[in-house]
Amino acid sequence: MSDISYINRISMSDKALMEKIGAFVKHHRLRQNKTQELLAEQAGISRSTLSLLERGETVTVLTLLQVLRVLDQLHILDVFQVHEPVSPIALAKMERNKRKRARKKGTQNQEWSEW
């Protein structure tokens, strides 16, 4: 993420951000040559709700998810993944516990079975 685009988004109003999301949805709908009616039907929402979304008006997150799913754009949610950092000490412990050698099959105490 570039610092300039991050700063621009920080300074944008909520309304402006919603309009940006609406423009994204509209762009991908038109790119797939879908009418509002068709996309709304596929997403299980009304055409007027889709129109509100595209204009940047208030809609639910569920509505946005339904539309993104139909547009095959759910990958944009990857930015919400949480990556927990691993401390160097924990990493060293995990490395120490890894197997370093294989054992011969006959060295373990196993009973002979016909299976």
Secondary structure as UniProt FT lines:
FT   HELIX           3..11
FT   HELIX           14..31
FT   TURN            32..33
FT   HELIX           36..43
FT   HELIX           47..55
FT   HELIX           61..70
FT   TURN            71..72
FT   HELIX           74..80
FT   HELIX           88..97
FT   HELIX           105..107
//
